[in-house]
């Protein structure tokens, strides 16, 4: 299934190359410094568009000193392909802020982006995102289930980004989730946990003692020559992940589309064990989220 979809996407990319209505690209230094990411590397991105379709293809190569999830350094390679349809009248000026950037002269677009993460610390995976732009307004929804090969939450679990462009700046609110490999975590039996389908035992999962629920504001600025810089400020809290992942997704959205048990992936305590709403337990304290970076993807 995944190979067939990826093959179709690359056929679409080939069509864009042959059409050559418009094309371009960028090379840049990809740098992140801050509380949660510390990475140094390079990136490239090429794009092709005609009267109705826009394709972005690119990749990142980083050495990370710190990343979401388990501590320690390592290499990370990311490849992505993004396919969009675009329509409407001419809109605002377009800039290369991230992998969703559409430089075609139309104000509306909708698309899908596929990601392949090859990363140290046993966190390689595929993910996906769907996104929509209406002139200056942009929204993107990321989820590991959109990576076409998994159902259970794992590592780069999901998130969203809602932005508005003013001149050569893109101002956004973002949410980023990260958990251990939930398919490794057994469901806890016989516990009075406040959820219809109970919960899992996160400390039994690969990287189960690591978790992030980030909510932040950010600003991307176009710096010329197709380069961009970004600043982010927010908070990383288990309560944020609990509301988005457990309450909204598992209790609210998933039962509408999937008829199956959806146990919670519970909040974590300071020692990385699960928080089960028992006497004497305490949720891990929220942490500051602060990042400065250049030439970054939408999330992760």
Helices and strands as residue ranges (DSSP letters): H 2-19, E 22-34, E 38-49, E 53-66, E 74-87, E 108-119, E 125-134, E 137-143, G 144-147, E 155-166, E 169-179, G 182-184, G 202-204, E 212-224, E 227-236, H 238-241, I 242-253, H 254-257, E 287-294
